[in-house]
Amino acid sequence: MTQQIELFDIASPCVSVCTSNKKGYCFGCLRSRTERQLWLSMTNEQRRDVLRLIAGRKQRIEQLKDQQLGFDFDEVVEVGELF
């Protein structure tokens, strides 16, 4: 299988929040401490792997929010007339 040539580096997912939870995951970009520290030395393939992990973390966070609240904010609820 041939490798695709990367013309551009993959940009950092940093959103300049830079605050971590107790486990070391950034609230802004959802990367672990190690992922943040090693980002500049990672290959594009490793960066894509980190971006996939971030997408999974975002999905789990959304699922937890929905479970804790018991309802979905994106759900359209029809309301009858008030008067």
Beta strands, then each sheet from edge to edge (+ up, - down):
end
